[in-house]
Amino acid sequence: MNPKQMQQMAQQMQRQMAKIQEELGNEIVEGKAGSYITVTMNGHRELKSITIAPEVVDPEDIDTLQDLLLSAINDASAKAQELAQKRMGPLTGGMNVPGLF
C-alpha cells in the first residue's frame, strides 16, 4: 500500500469516527436506581435529565437520596460507555483507544 492510499484510508477512518461521535451525541441511555430515580444521558455522557420519585425525597434521609442518585448516574455512564465502545468497535478493531470513549 502506498503512502497516498494510507492517507486516504486514514482520512476515511477520521470521517467515520466523526460521524459516529456526532451520532453518539444524539443517542440516549437510561440509568436507574430501582424505580426511584431515572437518569438520561447521551452517548457523550452528558446528563440530559434526572427524574426522582416523590416518595424517595425524605428531608430526614438525604444520604439515601444521594446514594440512589450516584447509582443511577453510574448506571447511565456505564451504558453510555458501552454504547460508544459498541459503535466504535468495528472501526477500532476492538482496541480501547485512550481518550476516544
Secondary structure as a PSIPRED ss2 file (coil, helix, strand):
# PSIPRED VFORMAT (PSIPRED V4.0)

   1 M C   1.000  0.000  0.000
   2 N C   1.000  0.000  0.000
   3 P H   0.000  1.000  0.000
   4 K H   0.000  1.000  0.000
   5 Q H   0.000  1.000  0.000
   6 M H   0.000  1.000  0.000
   7 Q H   0.000  1.000  0.000
   8 Q H   0.000  1.000  0.000
   9 M H   0.000  1.000  0.000
  10 A H   0.000  1.000  0.000
  11 Q H   0.000  1.000  0.000
  12 Q H   0.000  1.000  0.000
  13 M H   0.000  1.000  0.000
  14 Q H   0.000  1.000  0.000
  15 R H   0.000  1.000  0.000
  16 Q H   0.000  1.000  0.000
  17 M H   0.000  1.000  0.000
  18 A H   0.000  1.000  0.000
  19 K H   0.000  1.000  0.000
  20 I H   0.000  1.000  0.000
  21 Q H   0.000  1.000  0.000
  22 E H   0.000  1.000  0.000
  23 E H   0.000  1.000  0.000
  24 L H   0.000  1.000  0.000
  25 G H   0.000  1.000  0.000
  26 N H   0.000  1.000  0.000
  27 E C   1.000  0.000  0.000
  28 I E   0.000  0.000  1.000
  29 V E   0.000  0.000  1.000
  30 E E   0.000  0.000  1.000
  31 G E   0.000  0.000  1.000
  32 K E   0.000  0.000  1.000
  33 A E   0.000  0.000  1.000
  34 G C   1.000  0.000  0.000
  35 S C   1.000  0.000  0.000
  36 Y C   1.000  0.000  0.000
  37 I E   0.000  0.000  1.000
  38 T E   0.000  0.000  1.000
  39 V E   0.000  0.000  1.000
  40 T E   0.000  0.000  1.000
  41 M E   0.000  0.000  1.000
  42 N E   0.000  0.000  1.000
  43 G C   1.000  0.000  0.000
  44 H C   1.000  0.000  0.000
  45 R C   1.000  0.000  0.000
  46 E C   1.000  0.000  0.000
  47 L E   0.000  0.000  1.000
  48 K E   0.000  0.000  1.000
  49 S E   0.000  0.000  1.000
  50 I E   0.000  0.000  1.000
  51 T E   0.000  0.000  1.000
  52 I E   0.000  0.000  1.000
  53 A C   1.000  0.000  0.000
  54 P H   0.000  1.000  0.000
  55 E H   0.000  1.000  0.000
  56 V H   0.000  1.000  0.000
  57 V C   1.000  0.000  0.000
  58 D C   1.000  0.000  0.000
  59 P C   1.000  0.000  0.000
  60 E C   1.000  0.000  0.000
  61 D C   1.000  0.000  0.000
  62 I H   0.000  1.000  0.000
  63 D H   0.000  1.000  0.000
  64 T H   0.000  1.000  0.000
  65 L H   0.000  1.000  0.000
  66 Q H   0.000  1.000  0.000
  67 D H   0.000  1.000  0.000
  68 L H   0.000  1.000  0.000
  69 L H   0.000  1.000  0.000
  70 L H   0.000  1.000  0.000
  71 S H   0.000  1.000  0.000
  72 A H   0.000  1.000  0.000
  73 I H   0.000  1.000  0.000
  74 N H   0.000  1.000  0.000
  75 D H   0.000  1.000  0.000
  76 A H   0.000  1.000  0.000
  77 S H   0.000  1.000  0.000
  78 A H   0.000  1.000  0.000
  79 K H   0.000  1.000  0.000
  80 A H   0.000  1.000  0.000
  81 Q H   0.000  1.000  0.000
  82 E H   0.000  1.000  0.000
  83 L H   0.000  1.000  0.000
  84 A H   0.000  1.000  0.000
  85 Q H   0.000  1.000  0.000
  86 K H   0.000  1.000  0.000
  87 R H   0.000  1.000  0.000
  88 M H   0.000  1.000  0.000
  89 G H   0.000  1.000  0.000
  90 P H   0.000  1.000  0.000
  91 L H   0.000  1.000  0.000
  92 T H   0.000  1.000  0.000
  93 G C   1.000  0.000  0.000
  94 G C   1.000  0.000  0.000
  95 M C   1.000  0.000  0.000
  96 N C   1.000  0.000  0.000
  97 V C   1.000  0.000  0.000
  98 P C   1.000  0.000  0.000
  99 G C   1.000  0.000  0.000
 100 L C   1.000  0.000  0.000
 101 F C   1.000  0.000  0.000
